[in-house]
Amino acid sequence: MNAFLRSTMTGLPRQAAGQDAAARRNDPLGDLPEWQLSDLYHGIDAPQLADDLERAARQGEAFETRWKGKLEAAAATEGEQGLGAALKQYEALEELLGRIVSFAGLTYFSDTSDPQRAKFYGDIQSKITDISSHLLFFTLELNRIEDPLIDAAMDRDPDAGHYRPWLTDLRKDKPYQLEDRIEQLFHEKTVTGHGAWNRLFDETMSALRFSVDGEELTLEPTLHKLQSADGAERKRAAEALSATFADHIRTFTLITNTLAKDKEISHRWRGFKDIADSRHLANRVEREVVDALVDAVTAAYPRLSHRYYAMKARWLGMDVMDYWDRNAPLPETPQSLISWDEARETVLSAYRDFDPQMADIASRFFDRNWIDAPVRPGKAPGAFSHPTVPSIHPYVLLNYMGKPRDVMTLAHELGHGVHQVLAGEQGALMAPTPLTLAETASVFGEMLTFRVLLDRTTDVRERKAMLAQKVEDMINTVVRQIAFYEFERKVHTARREGELTAEQVGELWISVQAESLGPAIRIGPGYETFWAYIPHFIHSPFYVYAYAFGDCLVNSLYAVYENAEDGFQARYFDMLRAGGTKHHSELLAPFNLDASDPAFWSRGLSMIEGLIDELEALDTSS
C-alpha cells in the first residue's frame, strides 16, 4: 500500500510502514518512489475535498439554472451573458470535477483490493455522475444551434473564439446525438452500467493469485516471469496464468459479453454504422485512415513478426517456440537488474540530448514525487500517465522490476507526462489529445532512449540483444495491437448474433494470434484464455489501434528528425502543446507527413523491417 496514502487517509491501515521503508532501502532496485497525491487532496477525509464536492454540486445546479434554454440567445450577445462566458464557466466546472475524480481514481488504483478505497472510488463516481448530469444539457443544446450563429459568435466574441477548436470538434458529434432525456438516462446509468462492469473486472483481476513454484503471485510478477531466462520457469508461469484465468473465465466472459452488448445498444441508438466508429469519432480520425493502417500491418505480418520469430527460434536453438517463449531474453541479454537511479539517468539523459526542455519537464516527475514505481499487492497492473487536470500535473504509475523493458516503459510514460504538461496550456476542454496522437510523445520518448543506449553499445552481442528487444517491443506495439483490434472486431461482430461462450471467445483469440505470430510460435493448450487479462478490451474498446498508429507515426517522425536541420524540436514541442486543438493532418503538416497516404504507414513499418535486417546481418556476421 502507498505509504503516503497510509499516513494521510483517516481510517486506513497504518501498520508496517517502517517495515515497508526498510524493505525499500534493502531493495537492489534502490528506493523506489511512491507518488504524493497531496497536490490534489490530502486524503479522502480532507476538508478541501468535501468543500469542493459541495461547491461543484452547488455550481453545477446554478450553471444549469443560468444557461439551460438560453444558449442560442447567448450566442447572439457578448460579455457576461455571452457564449464565451458560458464556455469559461463550463470549463471551470470540468476542471473542478476532473480534479476530484482524478484523486479518487489514483487513490483506488494504488490498491484496488482495499474495500475502503473501492467504496470511496465508487461513491465519488456516483457523486460526479449526479453533479455532471446538470451539465449534460450544455453540449446537447450547443449542437442544436445553427452553425452560422455559432460561427458568428466565435468571430464576434473573443472569449467564444478561444474555444473554436473545441466547438468545431463538438459539432462532429451532432449526427449521433440523441434526445436530451435519453442522453440523461445513458449518462446516469454509466455507474450501474459499463462503469460497474469495469470496476468488477479491475477488482477481480487485482484479487487473482497465480501459483508459481510454491509462491502465490499477483498478475504483474507472474507476467514478468515470461521474460525469465529460464525456459522451465517461463512455462510454469504460463501454466499458472492459464490455470487461474480458466478458473475465472466465466466471469471474464460474462463481463465481455455484457460490455459488448452494452456498446451495441449504444451504437444502434446513436446510428453508428461500424462497430468501431464511436472510437474513430472520439479519436478524430477517419475510418479509412485506420483501415489503411490495419491493412498495411496485416500485410506486413510475414515480413515482421513471422520473420523475426523464426530468427529468434533459431537463436534459442528451437525449431518452433512455445507461446511462453515469445518474450524470452536472448542468451546475449544482460540479466543484471537496472536500479531506479540508473533508469532515471538513462531516460533523462536521452531526453536532455534531444532538448533540455524535455528533460527539465520530465525531471519534475522524479523531484516532486509524481511517480509511483513499486510493485505492491492490489496495485493496478501495467503502467499509465494520468493527466489529472491542467491546474495540477500528471501522475505516472509503474510496476518497476528493473528489467530493460521497465526502463523503456519509464521512458514511454514520461513521454506521456511531458505531452500532458505541455498540452495543459490549452485548458481543461482542449488539453485532452485524441488517443491516436496521445501515443506520439510516449513512443518518441522510447525511441530517443533506445537510440542513446544503442549508440553507447560497442559489444556486438549486446547490440544484438538490444536490437532484438527493440524489435520485439515494436512488434508488440504494432503487430500485437492490430491483432488485438482484429480480435475485438471479431468479438463485437459475433456478439451481435448472441452471447458468446468462453470457448468461442478463445477460438477467436487463437485465430488472430496464430495469424499475427506466424508458424514459428506454437500456440498450445492454455493460451486460449489469455485474452482475459487485457484491460483495454474492457475499459476502452478499440483503443488498441492507437498504439500501432502512434508507433508508425513516430517511426516516420523520427526519420524526419534524423534528417532535419535546426528547428525540428520547436515544431515538435508546438505539436505537443496543441493538445486537442488540431486534427492529425494539421499537426503532421509541418513535418510533411500525411496519415491519409497509404505510403505513410509503409514508411513507418519499414523502420521495423530495417531493424530486423540489421539483426539478420549481425547474426550472419557472427
N, C-alpha and C positions, 0 to 999 in steps of 0.2 A: 504494500500500500504506500502511496505517496506520503513521504514523511512530512512535507509541508502541510498537506491537507489534514493529516492526522493531528497535527498540533494546533490547527486553527478552526477546525469544524467541530462545533459543540456537539457532544453526544456520540462522536465517532471514536472507535478504539484508539487508545494511545500506547498500548503495550509494545514492548520490544523495540522501541525506537532506537535505543542505544545499540541493541544487537544488530539492527539493520545498518546503522552507521559503521559499526565495527566491520561488518561483512564487506561493506563497500570499500573500506580502507584496505582490506586484505585482498580485494579482487584484483587479479592480474590485469584486468582492463583499466584499472585506475578508478578514480572517484567519479562515477557516472552521475551526470546532473539529473535532478528532478525539477520539473517546472514549478514556478511560483505563480499561482493564479490570483495573487492579491491585486495585480493591476486591473483585474476585472472586479472581484469582490473578495473580502477577507474570509468568507466562509458561508456555508449555507444558511447560517443564522445571522449574517451580517445585517445591521440596521439599514445600510445603504441599499442592499438588495431588496429588502421589504419595502423601503421607500420608493425604489424605482418601479417595483411591481405595481404599487398603489398609484404612482404618478402615471405610469403607462396606461393603466386602466382608466384613470380619470381623463387623461388627454385623448385617449382613443375615442371615448364616448363624445367628448367635446368636439373632436375633429369631425366625427360623423354628423353631429348636430349642425355644425357650422357649414359644411361643404356639400352634404348629400343633396342631390337635386339642384345644385347651384353652379355646377362646373361649367355648363355652357355659358351662363352669364359671366362667370369669372374669366372665361377665355376671351370675352369681349371687352375686358377692362384691364387696369393695371393697379399697382400699389397693393395695399393691404387686402383688397377684395379681388385681386387678380389671380390668374392661374399660377403665376410664379410663386406667389405667397403660399398657395395651397401645396405646391410641389415641395417647397422648403420645409413646411410643417410635416408633410408626409415622410420626407427623408429623415427628419429628426426622430420621428417615431420609429421608423425602421431601424435606425441606429440604436435606439434605446432597447428595442425588443431583441435585436441581434446580440447586444451585449449580454443580456440576461440569459438567452438560450445558449449562447456560446459557453458561458460559465457552467451552466447545467450539464451540457454535453461533455465538456472536458473533465468535469468532476466525475461524471459517470464512467467515461472511458478510461479513467485512471484505475478503476476497479469495478468492473461490471458485475462482479459476484457479490458485492456488498448490497444487502437489501435496502439500507438507508439511502445509499446513493441512487439506487434504482427507483425508489419511491420519489426522491427529490426530483430526479430527471423526469419521471412520468408526470408529477404534479406540475412542474414548470411547463412542460409541453402542453398540458391541458389549459393552464392559465394563459399561455401565449396564444393558443388557438382561440380562446374566448376573446382576448383583447383584440387580436388581429381580425376577428370577424367584423369589428366595427370599421375596419379599414378596407375591407374587401370591395365595397362599393366603388372605391376610388378609381381603380384601373378599369373596372367594368363600365363605369359612367364615362370615363375619358374616351373609351373606344366607341361610344355611341355618338360622340360629337363628330360632325362632318370634318373631313380633312382640311378644307380651305379655312375653316375657323381656327383649327389648331395651328395651321401654318401661319396664319396672320398673327395669332397670339405669340408665337415664338419669334416672329420678325419684329413685333412691336415692343414686347416686354423682355428686357434683358434677363430678368430672373427666369422666365419661362424658356427663353432661348438657351440658357445654360443647360437645360435638360433635353435639348434637341435629340441627342443620340438615344437617350432612354425612351423618349416618346416615340421616336421612329421605330425602335425595337418593339415597344409595346404594341404598336399597331399591326405588327406581323402576327400577333396572337388573335386578332379580331375575328378571322373566319372560324375559329374554333371556340369562341366564347359562347357560353350558354346564358339562359335567363338567370337573373340575379338570385332568385331563391334556390335554384338548382346549384349554382355556384356556391351559395352559402352552405347548402347541405353537404356538397362534396368537401368543402373546406372543414366543416365541423366534424365530419366523420373520419378525418385523417387519423385522429388519435385512436379511435377504436377500429379503424380500417388498416391501411398498409403500415401506418406508424406502429401499431401494436404488433403486427407480424414481424416488422423489422426488429423490434425490441425482443421478441421471443427468439428470433434467430441469434441475436447477439448474446443473450443470456444463456441460451442452450450451448452455443459454441464455447463460451467462456467457461462453462461448467464441465466440459468434456475433459476426460483424462485418458491418456494413452500409455499402456503398459509396455515399457521397453527395458529389457534386461533387469527386471525387478523394480524399476522406478516407475512411478506414476507421474507422467509429464503433462503439461498443458500443450496447446497446439504449436506455438512458436518453437519451443525447444525440440519438439518431435519433427517438425518440418526441417529444422536446422540439421538434424541427423541425416537427411537425404543428401547433404553435401559432405558427409564424412568420407575420409579416405579409405575407410574400411568397408568393403562391399557387403560383408555379412551384417554390419551394423545398419547400413542403408536398407537392406532387405528387412531386417527386424522392425525398423521404423516404419517402413511402408506397410508391413503386415499389421502393425499396431494401428496405424491410421485407418486402414481398410476395415479392421475389425470394429473399431469404435464407431466409425461412420456407419457401418452396416447396422450396428445396434440401434442407431438413432435415425436410420434412413427414412422411416415412415414419417417422422416429424419433419425432416427437411423436405420430403416430397410433398407433404401437406402444405407447408409454407410456400413452396414453389408453385404448386397448383393454385393456391388461393391468390397469390400476388399476380400471377399471370392472368387469372380470370378478372381480378380487380382492374388490371390495366386494360384488358379487352373491353370491359364495360365502359370505362372512361373514354377510350378511343372511339368506341361506337357512338356514344352520345355526342362527342365533340366533332365527329366526322373526319377523323384522320384516315387516310387511305392505306398506308403501310404500317406495319406493327412497330416500326422504329421511328415513324415520322415525328412523334412528340419529342423524342430525343434530338433529332436533327433540328427541329424548330428551336429547342432550348439552346442548342449549340450554335445557332445561327449559321448553319452550314447546309448546303443544298444536298438533297438525297443523291443526286447524280455524282457529286464530288465524293461522297462516302462510297458509293457503288464502284467508282473508278479506283479508289484506294483498295477496296476489298478484292476486286478483280486482279489488280496488279500484284497484291500479296499472294493470293491463292495460286496465281500463275507462276509465282516465283518459288513456291514450296520446293520443287525438285532442286533448284539452284541454291537454295539457302538451307533450310532445316534438313532435308533429305541428304544433301551432300555433306553437310557438316557432321551430322550424327554418324554417317558411315565412316568418316575420317576418325571420329572420336572412338567409335567401337574398335577400330584397328589399333589406335594408340593404347587402348585399355586391354588389348590382347583378346578381344571378343569378336565373334562373328556377328552377333546381334546383342545389343544391350537390353536389359530389362528396364521397365519404366522407372524403377527407382535409381537407375544409373544415369539418368538424363543429365543431372546437375552434379555428377561426381567430379571431384577435382582431378586434374591430370597428375601423373606422378611428379611432374616438374613443379607443381604448385607448392609454394611455401606453406607449411602448416602452422607456423607460429601465429599467435594472436596479435592483433593490432590494437595497441592501447588507445584509450579515448583521446589522450593528448596528441598522439601521433595522427590519429584520424582527423582531429581538429586542424592540426597544422597542414596536413596534406590538402584538405579541401580549401582552407583559407589561402594557402599559397597559390593554388591553381586559380582561384577567383582573383587574387591580387595580380597575378601575371596578366590576366585578361584586362582588368581595370581595378584600380584601388577602391573605387566607389563600391564595387560589388563586394569586395572583401570587408569593407567598413560596415556595410549593412548586415552581412552575414555574421560578423563578429558580435553584433548586439545579441544574437540568439544565445551565444555562449556566455557573454559577460553579464547578461541580465536575467539569466535563468528562464529562458523561453523554450527550453528543450527538456523533454522527459525521455531519458535514454534506457534505464534498466529494464530487464525482463522481470515481471512480477506476476504471481498468480492473480488471475482476474483482470489483468490489464488487457485492453483491446489488442488483438494481434496486428501484425503488419506495421505500417507507418503512414503518417499523414502530416500535412501542414495545414492547420486550420486558421483562416484569416481573421477570425473574430469580427471586429468592426474597425473602420479606419481610424477612429479616435484612440484606439488601443494599439494592438500589434498582433501578428500571428503567433501561434504556438505550434511547436513541432513535437510529434510523438514518434519515437523509435522503439525497436526492441533490439538493442545493440549487443552483439555477441562476439565482436572482434574479428569477423571474417572480412576478406576484401569486399565481398558484396555488401556488407554492412557500411563500409566506407562509401561505396557508390550510392547506397540508399541515403546516407547523410548528405552527400553532395546533391542528390535529387531533391530531397525535401527542403534543403536550404535554398535551392533554386526557386522552388515554390515560394518560400518565405520572402526572398528578395523581390520576387514578382509582386507578391501581395502587399509588401511595404510600399513599393513604388506606385502600384495601381491605387492604393489607398488615397492618393491625392485627388482622385476623381469623386470621392464621397461614397456614401453607403449605397446609393442607387446605381452608380455607374462603375464602381470599382470591380464588381464580380466579372470574371472573364469566362467566356464560353469554354467548355471542357476541352474542345479541340485545340484551343490556344493556351489553355491553362497549363498544359504539359510542356510548353515551349521552353520556359526558363529552367524547369527541373531537368529535362533531358539535356539541355545545353550545359547546365552545371555538371552533370555526369560526364559529358564529353570533354569538357575542359579538364576535369580531374583525371580522367583516363589518359588524355594526351600528355599531361605533365608526368604522370607515373611512367608511361611508356617511354617518353624521351629520356627519363633518368635511367632506364634499364639497359645495361650493356650485355648482360649474360643472355645468350641465345635461348637457353632453356626457360629462363624466367620470362623472357619476351614472348615465347610461345604460349606459356601458361596465361600470361596477361591477355594476349590476343584472343585466346580460346575463351577466356571468361567473358571478355567484352562481346564476342560473337554470341555467346550463349545468352547474355543479358539482352542483346538486341533481338535475338530470336524470340526470347521470352516476351519482349515488349511489342514486337511486330507480329511475328507468326502466331505465337500463342494467343495474343489478344484478339487477333482476327478470327482464329479458331473459336475462341470464347464467344465472339459476336455471332458467328455462324451457328454455334450451339444454341445460343439464346433465340435466334430466329427460328430454329427448328422446334424448340420447346414451345415458344409462344404460338407458333403456327399450329402445331399438333394439339395444343390445349384448346383451341377453338372447336375441335371436334369432340371434346370431352376430357374428363380427368385422366391424367397420366399415372401409370403405376411407377414405382421405383425402378422396375426392370426396364420399362420403356424409356424413362429419362436416362438410365445408364446406357442403353443401346445408342441413344442419340449422342451421348457424350463420347462413347468409344468410337463412333463413326467419324466424328470430326477430329478426334485426337489421332486416329490412325492415318487419316488423310494428311494432316499437317505435320506429324512427326516423321512419317515415312517408314520404309521397310527395315531400317536399322534399329528401330525400337520395338521390342516385344511387349505388347500390351496384354499382360496376363490377368488372370482372375484377381479380383480385388480392386483393380483400378476403376471399375465401373461406378464406384461410389465417390470418387474424388471431386466430382462437381459440387459436392455438398458444402464444402468449406469456403467457396469463393464468395466473399461478401458483396461484390459488385452486382452479382445476379439478383441479390435481394434488395440492396439499398438504392442502386442506380442502374436499372435495366438499360442495356445497350450503351452504358458508359464506356465499355472496354475499347471500342474502336478509337477512342480519343488518344489512347497510349500509342497506337500504331501511327495515327495521324501526327502526333507530336514528334515521334521518333523520326519518321520520314521527313517531316518538315525541318527538324533540327539538322538532319544529315545534309539537306540541301543548304540550309542556312550556314552551317559550319564550313561547307565548301566555299561559300561566298566569303566568309571571314578569312579563311586561309589565303584567299587570293585578293582580298580587299586592300585598298590603300587606306590612308587615315580617314577616320570618320565612321567606321563600322560601329564602334562602341556607342557613339552618340545616337546613331539610328536604332541600335539595339535597345538602349535604355528608353528612347522615345516609344518604341513598340511596347515595352513593359508598362510604362506609365499610362498608356492609353486605356488600360483595363478593358472594360466592356464598351468603350465608346466607338470602336471602329470594327467593321467587318474584316474577315481574314484577307480579303482581296486588297483592302486599303493598307493593312498592316504589312503585307508582304511586298507591295508595290515598290517601296524604296530599295528593296533588295533584288528587284527584277525577278521575283518569284511569283508563280501563279498556280494555286492549288487546283484550279479547274482544268488545267492542262494535264492530260494523262501522262505526259512525259515527266511531269514534276515528280510523280510517285516512283517512276522507274529510276530517276536520278537518285532519289533517296534510298531505294533498295540497292542500288549499285554500290553504295558505300559498304554495306554489309557484305556484299559479294566480293568486294575488293579486299576486305579483311580476311575472308576465307581464302582468297587467292594467296595472300601473304602467308597465311598459316600453312597452306599446302607447299609453298616454296620453302619455308623453314623446315618442314617435315622432310622434303626431298633432299635439302642440303645437309641435314643431319644424318 
